[in-house]
Amino acid sequence: MKKMKKMLGLGKKRREPPEPLPLGHAWAGSRLGLAGGLYKVRSKELPRLHRAAAEGDLVEVRHLLRRHHDPDERDKSDRTPLHFACANGCIDVVTFLVSNQCQLDLYDSDTRTPLMKAVQCQQDLCAIYLLEQGADPDLVDAYSNTALHFAAFNSSISIAKHLLEYNANVEAQNKDGNTPLIVAVTENNREMVEFLLKQGASVHATDNSGRTPLLIATSNKKRDLTNILLFHGSDVSHKDESGWSARDYALLSDDPILLQYIADYSRQRDKEEKSLDEPNILSILSRSGKMKNAAITLGAPATNREVIDDHSSGDSVRYDWHFF
């Protein structure tokens, strides 16, 4: 690796790049509790109400509730009947439990709500119904994942759309600092990436290692995602905590097309920034005869200028010029 870096002319002070997690790798989701979703439990080990809810046995659920069973009864893992009904997509049972005033946002032992289980298991109808009934889309599990993280992981665009309609936080970060967009990029879910970007997800978000979506896409050699993120204005100059930029990762990838994307975009941005930074002096001078009280001399400050502190750029000063 060091020899390769030397050959590529990369700086000596730069640390080794973080190992890219293979896109779509099962371990990626498992580590943050995003993969899977179905409860693995023997039916006979469940209380009667939980078993009936999991099996979608509405007749039995009604019978047990008439016998004064608690609709929010917990099993040994703190799961309610609603958790099981949502995980298995038993919408009839879900609507009946809700109509009997069960609580919507109770946590199981993994700190998952019924809404999270519905999204994790891609049970669209159950998820949408819970949102309509007031379930909170921004509660977090033990890994700080929200329901939108699960939707991004599974590329469940229909669910993600409804979550955002109910004001889910598109910039929520889990314990690794991953936003839903970063999760979608990591999982190579192109349609979800495009959807989240159109919904205003920040292309500049960073995880706990300082990696943006662009850095993750480039380090994993994903041309299409790299192109999409560049189109949406990714910062090619940004470096992660190890000091690696998108261009560095593109060089290491040994992918000429990927590197061409980065190079072309960088040149275009430099060209645009240069054109914006250069004052049109000739245009100003050509109009100077028509301006009243305009004392403009090259190399000297113009009159009637306002100095405004631009706190977004540290100690720099921005000048707004006005001619009368």
ZIRA-V792306 format. One record per backbone hydrogen bond with DSSP energy under -1.0 kcal/mol. NH is the residue of the N-H (numbers start at 1). CO is the residue of the C=O. Records with the same first field share a line. If there is no record, write none. Layout:
BEGIN
NH=CO + CO
END
This chain:
BEGIN
5=1
6=2
7=3
8=4
10=5
15=242
25=22
28=25
30=26
31=27
33=30
34=29
45=42
46=43
51=47
52=48
53=49
54=50
55=51
57=52
58=56
61=57
62=58
63=59
64=60
65=61
66=62
68=65
69=64
73=70
75=79
78=75
84=80
85=81
86=82
87=83
88=84
90=85
91=89
94=90
95=91
96=92
97=93
98=94
99=95
101=98
102=97
108=112
109=77
111=108
117=113
118=114
119=115
120=116
121=117
122=119
123=118
124=122
127=123
128=124
129=125
130=126
131=127
132=128
133=129
134=131
135=130
141=145
142=110
144=141
150=146
151=147
152=148
153=149
154=150
156=151
157=155
160=156
161=157
162=158
163=159
164=160
165=161
166=162
167=164
168=163
172=169
174=178
175=143
177=174
183=179
184=180
185=181
186=182
187=183
188=185
189=184
190=188
193=189
194=190
195=191
196=192
197=193
198=194
199=195
200=197
201=196
207=211
208=176
210=207
216=212
217=213
218=214
219=215
220=216
221=218
222=217
226=222
227=223
228=224
229=225
230=226
231=227
232=228
233=230
234=229
240=244
241=209
243=240
249=245
250=246
251=247
252=248
253=249
259=255
260=256
261=257
262=258
263=259
264=260
265=261
266=262
267=263
268=264
269=265
270=266
271=267
272=268
273=269
274=270
275=271
276=272
277=273
278=274
281=279
284=280
285=281
286=282
290=287
291=288
300=297
306=320
308=318
310=316
313=310
314=311
316=313
318=308
320=306
322=304
END
